Structures are given as C-alpha cells and as structure tokens.
C-alpha cells in the first residue's frame, strides 16, 4: 500500500470530490481516479459510493479513514524529526480563549515567528471545554486555557500564572466609593457578561446565585472589547481578567471595585495530549512559553 495513495484518499475525503482534490494536489483528475482505483483493488473493496456528482465513503472507507489520518500524521512527524532546529517547519495548531489570544499570546507568537518563520501557526479561539476536546481529538497540538486549576488524565496541563479577576465599573458609578462590594450590592446592577460557556462567567454566576443574586442572562457580549466599551459608556459593570483591563484602569477610563475574587480564581494553563509526540517545533514553542511566563509573573 503506497502512502501517496492514502494521501490522495485523504484529500478526496476532505475536498468532497475527485475534481476538487485534483485541483488541490495539482493532478489530472484521471490520475486521482487511477490512484483511488489502485487502492480499492489492493484492499479488495470500494472506498467511495459515487451517486451522480456526489461521493460518499463506504463502510470500508470510513474504517480506513482513521488509519490513513494516523499514517499522514506519522509521515509529517518523521519529516519534522529529521529537520535541524534552524530549519524548523510545519504547522502548529494552537487554541486559546479570546482573553488569552488577545492579551497574552501576541508577543509570544511574534517572537516564535521571528525565530522560526517557516512554521505556520494556526490560532483557533474557543471556550476551554471546547479546546480540551480538540486536544483529545488531535485537532489541536496544544491549547492555552483560562480555568481553575484542574487535572486531566488525558492531558498534560501546566499552570503558568494565576490570573486575578477585576470587577470593573464606570468611573462615576456609586459602588466605586465602597470599601468592600458584597454580592448583595449587585442585586439591582446591570451585569455585562461574556458568552455562555466562559469559565469565569460560570464561576461568577454560581457565586452570585449562591447569594440569591440572578443577573439578566440576555446581556451577554461576543467580545471582551465590546464589554469594556459598554462599561466605559456607563451601561453596566463586568467581571473580567485583570490582564484584559489593565490599560484602561491605568489610563483612568474605568474603575476597579473592591471585590473579593477568591471564589472565582482562575489560572492560565498550557495543555497538550499526554500521548502527543513533541515535535521540534512544539518543543521550541513550549520553551518560548516558559521564557514569557517569567515576564508575565513580573
């Protein structure tokens, strides 16, 4: 069984047609058809059902798919392993929630790209639960998580830095003068939330609910920047990671309330699968992460 036939099989599956696969691989369509027919003859079973212009995997095709994907991964890993450090290439697929993607990772990724310009970095935003699932499925090489410190038998998870939270409000808000803001003080306040599924939103709501405070669930925003702009415009208050509002607090654009965040503690963590082979590209990335964590803590 030739690996190039398996790669062609994968491209046909991903492209959804022989024609598009031929265009991607820069082959003649007849060549794609011949390779698939050779593979089917060797395996003694059809891999695709051809219904009009559509193709669908047969049961045999579906069973072959994960093996072809694994062989493709091993092929890429073998090539990476034989490259010298000065010739690092390939692709790193990294996941992160919006707060870390915007406020922790840019300088880290910039330094990595300056050192290893041949490595393509794909950054996927997502909620922490979603990113963990993508690591388990192999769709991400690693992910940065913002969550309470937890252990996971399938993932290698390292805590990088504890992230303090900030309950922020417009400068002239009445709660700014309080020496301590308690849950009861938020009873009639408009609370601006991040999207459902956000780890620190869940912790905050659970804490408020425990004290009989139930905020309006319809007030949720798609981005931290949108929430900050609404806070500064006087539309409400919000609980956000301190790192995301440091500039606005320093510039006097909003106020940080005297809020006890001990029950909403989260940490920035980096995670990858325990069975993940650490390619040179991934190993170098993790080393740069360690260097940047020193600056984050400072």
LUMZA-759763 format. One record per residue (C-alpha): x, y, z; residue in one letter; residue number from 1; chain. Coordinates in nm, 3 decimals, decimal comma. Example, Ala and Ser with C-alpha at 12.3 -4.5 7.8 and 13.67 -1.06 7.14 Angstrom:
px|py|pz|code|pos|unit
1,230|-0,450|0,780|a|1|A
1,367|-0,106|0,714|s|2|A
REM end
This chain:
px|py|pz|code|pos|unit
0,000|0,000|0,000|x|1|A
0,165|0,324|-0,112|x|2|A
0,145|0,623|0,118|x|3|A
0,075|0,858|-0,174|x|4|A
-0,244|0,665|-0,247|x|5|A
-0,353|0,713|0,113|x|6|A
-0,274|1,086|0,094|x|7|A
-0,483|1,109|-0,221|x|8|A
-0,765|0,923|-0,044|x|9|A
-0,749|1,178|0,243|x|10|A
-0,758|1,471|0,004|x|11|A
-1,061|1,332|-0,176|x|12|A
-1,240|1,288|0,159|x|13|A
-1,151|1,641|0,273|x|14|A
-1,231|1,802|-0,063|x|15|A
-1,556|1,613|-0,110|x|16|A
-1,491|1,536|-0,476|x|17|A
-1,229|1,396|-0,712|x|18|A
-1,230|1,722|-0,912|x|19|A
-1,152|1,946|-0,613|x|20|A
-0,888|1,701|-0,485|x|21|A
-0,717|1,709|-0,826|x|22|A
-0,715|2,089|-0,814|x|23|A
-0,563|2,091|-0,462|x|24|A
-0,297|1,833|-0,545|x|25|A
-0,234|1,975|-0,892|x|26|A
-0,300|1,635|-1,051|x|27|A
-0,507|1,544|-1,353|x|28|A
-0,843|1,409|-1,241|x|29|A
-0,769|1,084|-1,423|x|30|A
-0,462|1,043|-1,202|x|31|A
-0,674|1,084|-0,886|x|32|A
-0,923|0,829|-1,016|x|33|A
-0,645|0,583|-1,104|x|34|A
-0,484|0,610|-0,759|x|35|A
-0,813|0,550|-0,579|x|36|A
-0,892|0,255|-0,807|x|37|A
-0,547|0,107|-0,736|x|38|A
-0,606|0,146|-0,361|x|39|A
-0,950|-0,011|-0,387|x|40|A
-0,811|-0,302|-0,590|x|41|A
-0,538|-0,364|-0,333|x|42|A
-0,786|-0,357|-0,045|x|43|A
-1,043|-0,559|-0,238|x|44|A
-1,332|-0,324|-0,161|x|45|A
-1,474|0,007|-0,288|x|46|A
-1,397|0,310|-0,069|x|47|A
-1,646|0,553|-0,219|x|48|A
-2,004|0,534|-0,336|x|49|A
-2,045|0,750|-0,645|x|50|A
-2,401|0,885|-0,664|x|51|A
-2,432|1,125|-0,953|x|52|A
-2,179|1,401|-0,892|x|53|A
-2,161|1,325|-0,520|x|54|A
-1,927|1,083|-0,349|x|55|A
-1,973|0,924|-0,008|x|56|A
-1,750|0,698|0,194|x|57|A
-1,848|0,335|0,204|x|58|A
-1,831|0,147|0,532|x|59|A
-1,482|0,027|0,432|x|60|A
-1,383|0,386|0,353|x|61|A
-1,497|0,505|0,695|x|62|A
-1,296|0,229|0,862|x|63|A
-0,986|0,314|0,660|x|64|A
-1,007|0,688|0,731|x|65|A
-0,860|0,700|1,087|x|66|A
-0,568|0,477|0,981|x|67|A
-0,495|0,699|0,681|x|68|A
-0,507|1,006|0,907|x|69|A
-0,266|0,846|1,154|x|70|A
-0,023|0,747|0,878|x|71|A
-0,036|1,105|0,745|x|72|A
0,044|1,242|1,091|x|73|A
0,333|0,999|1,136|x|74|A
0,468|1,095|0,795|x|75|A
0,468|1,466|0,893|x|76|A
0,623|1,388|1,233|x|77|A
0,902|1,187|1,072|x|78|A
0,989|1,477|0,842|x|79|A
0,987|1,722|1,132|x|80|A
1,213|1,498|1,339|x|81|A
1,479|1,492|1,067|x|82|A
1,494|1,869|1,020|x|83|A
1,758|2,064|1,207|x|84|A
1,645|2,329|1,455|x|85|A
1,741|2,608|1,218|x|86|A
1,511|2,461|0,956|x|87|A
1,200|2,411|1,168|x|88|A
0,892|2,394|0,951|x|89|A
0,543|2,253|0,957|x|90|A
0,225|2,369|1,128|x|91|A
0,136|2,433|1,493|x|92|A
-0,235|2,437|1,572|x|93|A
-0,292|2,634|1,889|x|94|A
-0,617|2,705|2,074|x|95|A
-0,694|2,980|2,325|x|96|A
-0,990|3,167|2,471|x|97|A
-1,028|3,524|2,346|x|98|A
-0,882|3,686|2,658|x|99|A
-0,553|3,496|2,627|x|100|A
-0,540|3,513|2,246|x|101|A
-0,566|3,892|2,264|x|102|A
-0,371|3,977|2,580|x|103|A
-0,117|3,700|2,646|x|104|A
-0,020|3,538|2,316|x|105|A
0,062|3,811|2,061|x|106|A
0,417|3,884|2,184|x|107|A
0,485|3,513|2,235|x|108|A
0,374|3,423|1,883|x|109|A
0,563|3,718|1,736|x|110|A
0,890|3,600|1,892|x|111|A
0,832|3,244|1,774|x|112|A
0,760|3,361|1,418|x|113|A
1,075|3,573|1,417|x|114|A
1,284|3,269|1,515|x|115|A
1,105|3,010|1,301|x|116|A
0,936|3,180|1,005|x|117|A
0,882|2,850|0,823|x|118|A
0,646|2,721|1,092|x|119|A
0,285|2,807|1,016|x|120|A
0,080|2,891|1,324|x|121|A
-0,296|2,839|1,319|x|122|A
-0,467|3,004|1,618|x|123|A
-0,818|2,881|1,698|x|124|A
-1,030|3,071|1,952|x|125|A
-1,275|2,880|2,168|x|126|A
-1,409|2,810|2,514|x|127|A
-1,188|2,599|2,741|x|128|A
-1,413|2,290|2,734|x|129|A
-1,415|2,301|2,354|x|130|A
-1,037|2,340|2,333|x|131|A
-0,980|2,043|2,563|x|132|A
-1,197|1,827|2,336|x|133|A
-0,998|1,943|2,031|x|134|A
-0,672|1,842|2,201|x|135|A
-0,814|1,499|2,279|x|136|A
-0,925|1,451|1,917|x|137|A
-0,585|1,558|1,785|x|138|A
-0,720|1,866|1,606|x|139|A
-0,501|2,095|1,820|x|140|A
-0,135|2,050|1,908|x|141|A
-0,176|2,245|2,230|x|142|A
-0,406|2,499|2,391|x|143|A
-0,392|2,776|2,643|x|144|A
-0,670|2,751|2,900|x|145|A
-0,813|3,001|3,148|x|146|A
-0,980|2,799|3,421|x|147|A
-0,949|2,683|3,784|x|148|A
-0,651|2,454|3,839|x|149|A
-0,761|2,105|3,740|x|150|A
-0,605|1,773|3,649|x|151|A
-0,687|1,565|3,344|x|152|A
-0,560|1,211|3,291|x|153|A
-0,559|1,254|2,914|x|154|A
-0,389|1,593|2,907|x|155|A
-0,057|1,727|3,023|x|156|A
-0,167|2,051|3,191|x|157|A
0,080|2,305|3,334|x|158|A
-0,023|2,615|3,530|x|159|A
0,167|2,919|3,403|x|160|A
0,025|3,207|3,609|x|161|A
-0,271|3,277|3,834|x|162|A
-0,493|3,541|3,679|x|163|A
-0,658|3,788|3,921|x|164|A
-1,007|3,900|3,826|x|165|A
-1,133|4,259|3,827|x|166|A
-1,490|4,374|3,880|x|167|A
-1,493|4,695|3,676|x|168|A
-1,743|4,980|3,661|x|169|A
-1,785|5,326|3,506|x|170|A
-1,579|5,592|3,685|x|171|A
-1,882|5,767|3,840|x|172|A
-2,061|5,452|3,950|x|173|A
-2,190|5,460|4,309|x|174|A
-2,008|5,138|4,401|x|175|A
-1,670|5,299|4,332|x|176|A
-1,681|5,462|4,676|x|177|A
-1,744|5,134|4,862|x|178|A
-1,454|4,996|5,065|x|179|A
-1,594|4,648|5,001|x|180|A
-1,850|4,534|4,744|x|181|A
-2,060|4,234|4,851|x|182|A
-2,290|4,017|4,636|x|183|A
-2,599|4,189|4,782|x|184|A
-2,470|4,520|4,646|x|185|A
-2,508|4,384|4,292|x|186|A
-2,877|4,295|4,327|x|187|A
-3,006|4,581|4,113|x|188|A
-2,697|4,629|3,898|x|189|A
-2,670|4,563|3,525|x|190|A
-2,400|4,299|3,477|x|191|A
-2,239|4,263|3,137|x|192|A
-2,139|3,904|3,067|x|193|A
-1,911|3,725|2,826|x|194|A
-2,066|3,446|2,619|x|195|A
-2,225|3,143|2,785|x|196|A
-1,966|2,870|2,848|x|197|A
-1,692|3,112|2,955|x|198|A
-1,524|2,963|3,264|x|199|A
-1,503|3,277|3,476|x|200|A
-1,858|3,377|3,385|x|201|A
-1,980|3,039|3,512|x|202|A
-1,785|3,082|3,840|x|203|A
-1,917|3,437|3,885|x|204|A
-2,279|3,341|3,821|x|205|A
-2,255|3,041|4,052|x|206|A
-2,118|3,266|4,327|x|207|A
-2,391|3,526|4,279|x|208|A
-2,665|3,261|4,261|x|209|A
-2,540|3,113|4,588|x|210|A
-2,614|3,453|4,745|x|211|A
-2,955|3,487|4,581|x|212|A
-2,844|3,721|4,302|x|213|A
-2,960|3,630|3,949|x|214|A
-2,837|3,860|3,672|x|215|A
-3,014|3,910|3,340|x|216|A
-2,883|3,628|3,111|x|217|A
-2,976|3,825|2,798|x|218|A
-2,691|4,071|2,850|x|219|A
-2,400|3,881|2,702|x|220|A
-2,139|4,001|2,456|x|221|A
-1,929|3,836|2,190|x|222|A
-1,602|4,004|2,285|x|223|A
-1,416|4,148|2,581|x|224|A
-1,351|4,467|2,388|x|225|A
-1,726|4,516|2,343|x|226|A
-1,782|4,467|2,716|x|227|A
-1,509|4,719|2,805|x|228|A
-1,655|4,980|2,572|x|229|A
-2,001|4,929|2,727|x|230|A
-1,861|4,962|3,080|x|231|A
-1,685|5,286|2,988|x|232|A
-2,010|5,410|2,829|x|233|A
-2,189|5,357|3,160|x|234|A
-2,406|5,061|3,058|x|235|A
-2,311|4,833|3,346|x|236|A
-2,037|4,651|3,535|x|237|A
-1,839|4,340|3,442|x|238|A
-1,603|4,080|3,587|x|239|A
-1,301|4,035|3,360|x|240|A
-0,945|3,905|3,393|x|241|A
-0,727|4,189|3,523|x|242|A
-0,483|4,146|3,233|x|243|A
-0,759|4,246|2,989|x|244|A
-0,839|4,579|3,160|x|245|A
-0,500|4,691|3,294|x|246|A
-0,454|4,964|3,033|x|247|A
-0,800|5,114|3,085|x|248|A
-0,756|5,115|3,464|x|249|A
-0,413|5,275|3,434|x|250|A
-0,549|5,542|3,200|x|251|A
-0,844|5,619|3,428|x|252|A
-1,110|5,509|3,181|x|253|A
-1,289|5,277|3,425|x|254|A
-1,270|5,183|3,794|x|255|A
-1,190|4,859|3,970|x|256|A
-1,433|4,781|4,251|x|257|A
-1,329|4,642|4,588|x|258|A
-1,441|4,288|4,507|x|259|A
-1,322|3,963|4,667|x|260|A
-1,241|3,732|4,375|x|261|A
-1,119|3,440|4,588|x|262|A
-1,410|3,221|4,475|x|263|A
-1,354|3,300|4,107|x|264|A
-0,985|3,208|4,093|x|265|A
-0,859|3,104|3,751|x|266|A
-0,515|3,039|3,604|x|267|A
-0,359|3,049|3,261|x|268|A
-0,253|2,696|3,174|x|269|A
-0,096|2,528|2,874|x|270|A
-0,215|2,180|2,778|x|271|A
-0,137|1,911|2,524|x|272|A
-0,223|1,542|2,495|x|273|A
-0,025|1,307|2,718|x|274|A
0,038|1,086|2,413|x|275|A
0,129|1,377|2,189|x|276|A
0,472|1,347|2,027|x|277|A
0,657|1,671|2,097|x|278|A
0,796|1,770|1,759|x|279|A
1,093|2,010|1,749|x|280|A
0,851|2,287|1,651|x|281|A
0,628|2,218|1,952|x|282|A
0,923|2,178|2,190|x|283|A
1,068|2,514|2,084|x|284|A
0,728|2,679|2,126|x|285|A
0,697|2,547|2,482|x|286|A
1,044|2,678|2,565|x|287|A
0,946|3,026|2,449|x|288|A
0,629|2,998|2,659|x|289|A
0,846|2,936|2,968|x|290|A
1,053|3,246|2,893|x|291|A
0,745|3,466|2,857|x|292|A
0,585|3,336|3,175|x|293|A
0,872|3,498|3,369|x|294|A
0,771|3,836|3,228|x|295|A
0,401|3,769|3,291|x|296|A
0,467|3,697|3,657|x|297|A
0,678|4,009|3,691|x|298|A
REM end
